[in-house]
Amino acid sequence: MNYKIAQFILTPGQRNELVHEIYIAQPDANKEALAGKLFALIEIEAKKVDSLKIINFLINTLSHSYYQNEKMILRERVSSIKIEHIFESALAKTNKKLAEFLQSEKIKLNPGLANITIGVIYNDSLHFSSLGKNKALLIYKNKTEDNAKYKLADITEQTEKGEVKKPLSLTKLFSNVISGALPRGGYFVFTNETFSEYLSSKQIINIITTLPPASAAEQIKNTLSKINAYVPFLGIIIKNTTGLEMKEMKIKEPVASTRASIENLIATEEQTEKLLTPSGLVNAKKWSSLFSGLTGHFNLSQTDKTSGKTFLLKDKIFSGKRTNWFSFKKIFNSLKNYSIWLISLLVYIFKILSSKEKLAEFFKQLISNTKNLYIKIKTNLFKLFFWYKNLTKINKILLSAFLICLIIFSSNLIWQSIKNKEVKNQAAISDLIAAINQKQNQIDASLLYSNEAKAKELLEEVKALIAQLPQKSQTQKDQYNIIMAKHQVQMEKISRVIRVNAVEVANLINLNANAKPTNIIMAKEKIFSADAAQKTIYSIDLKSKLATAINFADQNIGKLDFPNVDKNNNISYFNNNNIIIFDTATEKISTLEIDYLVKPQRIIDMKQYNNKYYLADSLNGQIYRFDKSDSKLINAIAWLNSQEDLNNTTSMTINGSIYLLKNNGEVFEYTKGKKQEFSISAIEPNFSQATKITISEKEDYLYIFEPVGKRLVVFNKKGEFINQYASDRFDNLKDFQIDETNKKIYFLNGTSVYSVDLANAK
C-alpha cells in the first residue's frame, strides 16, 4: 500500500439542515492490492430521513458495484483491465440504481443541493468524480529538490474553467471522472466548500505536510473547533508514500575498511536522529558541539585518557557471521551458565551461613566496603565542589548555561513525547467515535426499512466499539454518556420497549406504616392486596380511590399467596396447609382443608379453573387437580401423564391448557396432561428471573412478568413477541393485574399500586 488516508468531520452545535457522511472502504489486504480503496464525501441538504436513506443506499450500492464488479473478477486473471474502467462502470451502475431507488421511495432529490465526491485510490493513481461544490486540492512540490516549497492547486477550479454547465440529470450525476497520478510525497485533500474559506492555503499546507495524515486531521479539527462557525467541516486526506522511506535513508556506499564502516554507521545514526527529532526541539548535537570547545578550559583530568580509549576501540571492531538470535544452543548455554551461577551463589551462601567465622568475616567485609563506598562518594563530591569553585567566572556561567539548556532540552523532549502521544490517542478516539456515529446512523436507516436483523448485528458492533471508549477525563465521560444514551434508545427501539407513564393509585403505607403487601388481584372494580405479615387484606376502590384495611389478627394466617377470583368474586389464597376464601361482599374469610394425594409437597402456584383447583408441586414434579366440597379440597388426581422436572418453575396459568413458566423465560404447554410443542420468541435482553405468567381470557395475549428487569413482556398465544412495558418509576416490582375491559395494567411496586393506561402507551 503506497498511500496513507485519514478523515476529519466537525459538526456545529446548532441545528443544521445538512446531513453529511464520510465513507472510506476497509477491504481486506488482497482485495485492496487488487482494487485499491474506495472513498466518498457526501453532503446533502434535504429531510434528514430522506438524506440518511440516500447516503446509506449510495455507500452500499457503490461498494457492491465496484468490489463485486464482473470486471474486477476478470482482473484477477487479466491484468490489462484498468481500474479507471471498472470505476466508471461502477459509477454508471450506481447512477442508474440511485434513480430507480429515488423513484421507488418517492424521494425528491435536488442535485443542486447535493455535494458528493466519490473516488478510488490505487497505488499512486487517483480517480474521482464530483457533484456540487466539494473541493479537490492537490499539494505538491514543483521541483524535485528536498528544500523545494509545497504548492496548493485547486483541481476542481481548474477543471471547471471554460466548462458550460448543463442541467443535471439524476441518471448522470457522476458522468465526469478525473484521473491522474498523485506525485511522490504529494497530498490530495477532498473537502466541502466551507473548509477553504476558514483556513488559508498556507495553514492547510503547513498542517498537512508537517504531520502524518491522521495527526493532521486531528490538528485541523482542533483548529476549526476554535472558530465560532455555524457550518460543518469535513474532508479526506490522502498522502502518496511511494519511495519516501528509501529516499530519506541515504548512506554512504560500503568501503572495505574499518574506518569507512565506522563512518557509514555514524552517517546512518545522524540520518536516523534527524528523522526522529521532533520539530521545535533543541538540537542536542549543535549544543554539544558548541560546548565541546569549552571543556578544554575546564581542565578535567580524565579527558585525554577517555579519548585515547576511543581510538583503540575502533581498531578492535571485527566482522563476522551473525548468529541466529533464536538458537537452542544459545538458550541451552544461557540456562547452563545461569544454573552454574545460581548453584555457586547458593554454595557460597551456605558456606557463609554454616561457619560463624566466615559469617562474621562476611559482615565485617560488608561494613568495610560500605564505609569505603561512602568515603569515595564523599571525596568525589568534595573534588567536584572544589573543581567548580576553582573555575573562572566565565566558565561557571557557561557551565550553568549548558546545564539549563540540558534541562530545557530534556523537558522539551518529554513534553513533546507526551503531546505526540496525546495527539495519537485523540486521533484514535476520534476515529472510534466517527465509526460509532456511522454505525448508529446505519442502525437508524435499518430501522426505517424495518430490517431488524441488520440493526441487531450493527448494534452488537456498536456495543463492542463503545467498550473501547476511554472515560478518564470529564470530556471523555461526556462523549461516552452522549453515545451511550443514543445506544440505549436504539436498543429499546429494537427490543420494542414502550416507556409507560405509571400513575400512583394508592400507597398502602398510608393505611399501615408496617405494610408489606406481596400481591394484588382485581374483583368488583376493586384492587385487593394481601399482606400476610400483618394478617391484612387492603381494598382499593378504583372509582373513588378510597383505600381501606381489613385485618384478621385473630386468624391463623401464615401465607396469602397465589390469589384467584371465582365467578362469585370470592378470592382464594394459599395458606400453609389450607386455602383461605375471602368473601369480597361481606369481607369475611373461611378455610378449605386440602386432602393431599402425597406428602410432603412444595407448592409453587395455585390456580382455580372451572370450579376446580390446580396445585403445582415442584418436589414431586406433578400438578394435582382437586374437587371442591363445602369445607375441603378432595378427590386429588395427578393431572400430568408423567412426572416432570418442575425445578426453577415459578408460575402457572390455565386457559384449557396449562402453561408453566421457568425463571429463565422458558414456557411449556400441557394439554390433557401431555406436553405440547410450544415455545416463545427470543427477546432482548433475555429473561433471567421471570416470576409470573398470565394468559388473557378474551384477547390473544400472553404476559410474562420479570420484576428484576422492571418489565412486563407481551406475546401472542402462538409465542410471538409483541412488545414490553417498562417505567422509570418502578424500583421494587412485586405483582401485576390486567384490566382488559378498561385497557389498563395495575402494578404493585413496593407499597404502592400504580395504573398504566394502555390506550396511551404507544
Summary of the structure (lengths in Angstrom):
residues: 762
radius of gyration: 41.0
end to end distance: 52.6
largest distance: 121.4
contacts: 2116
relative contact order: 0.05
helix: 39%
strand: 27%
